[in-house]
Amino acid sequence: MDVDPEDDGPDVVEDGVIDLGVYAVEQLALGLDPFPRKAGAVFEQPEEPAEESPFAVLKQFKQPDSSGDT
């Protein structure tokens, strides 16, 4: 079932009956908590990773030369 929030037309009456299923689903969806959480749960911010230089990866590839210079 697709519900278009822009479509606010008149209720559809078929054989003298209005389908209440659409309205029941809408009210149920509005009553749900959009951000459910476990009781007593607390969000803990994870540590930010250390800023790594783009050249740190290249340092891994550096070959030590035999002259002793680094």
C-alpha positions as CSV (number, residue, x, y, z in Angstrom):
1,M,0.0,0.0,0.0
2,D,1.5,3.3,-1.0
3,V,0.5,6.4,0.9
4,D,1.2,9.8,-0.8
5,P,1.4,12.6,1.8
6,E,0.4,15.1,-0.8
7,D,-2.8,13.2,-1.8
8,D,-5.4,14.6,0.6
9,G,-8.4,13.9,-1.5
10,P,-11.8,12.8,-0.3
11,D,-12.3,9.4,1.3
12,V,-13.1,6.6,-1.1
13,V,-16.6,5.2,-0.4
14,E,-17.2,1.8,-2.1
15,D,-20.7,0.2,-1.6
16,G,-21.3,2.6,1.3
17,V,-18.2,1.4,3.1
18,I,-15.0,3.3,3.9
19,D,-11.8,1.3,4.1
20,L,-10.5,2.0,7.7
21,G,-7.3,-0.1,7.2
22,V,-5.5,2.9,5.7
23,Y,-6.4,5.1,8.6
24,A,-5.5,2.4,11.2
25,V,-2.0,2.0,9.6
26,E,-1.5,5.7,9.5
27,Q,-2.3,6.1,13.2
28,L,-0.2,3.2,14.1
29,A,2.8,4.6,12.2
30,L,2.3,8.0,13.8
31,G,2.2,6.4,17.3
32,L,5.5,4.5,16.9
33,D,8.7,5.9,18.4
34,P,11.0,6.9,15.5
35,F,14.1,6.2,17.5
36,P,13.4,3.3,19.8
37,R,16.0,2.6,22.6
38,K,16.4,0.1,25.3
39,A,15.5,1.4,28.7
40,G,18.5,2.9,30.4
41,A,20.7,2.7,27.3
42,V,23.3,5.5,27.0
43,F,25.1,6.4,23.8
44,E,28.9,6.5,24.2
45,Q,30.8,8.3,21.5
46,P,33.6,6.1,20.1
47,E,37.1,7.5,20.1
48,E,38.1,9.4,17.0
49,P,40.9,7.8,15.0
50,A,44.1,9.7,15.0
51,E,44.7,11.9,12.0
52,E,47.2,10.0,9.8
53,S,49.4,11.7,7.4
54,P,49.0,10.7,3.7
55,F,52.7,10.1,3.6
56,A,52.6,7.6,6.5
57,V,51.8,4.8,4.1
58,L,54.8,5.7,1.9
59,K,57.0,5.4,4.9
60,Q,56.2,1.7,5.1
61,F,57.7,1.2,1.6
62,K,60.9,3.0,2.3
63,Q,63.9,0.6,2.0
64,P,66.8,1.2,4.4
65,D,69.9,1.8,2.3
66,S,73.3,0.3,3.2
67,S,75.0,3.7,3.7
68,G,73.2,4.2,7.0
69,D,71.2,7.2,5.8
70,T,67.5,7.1,6.5
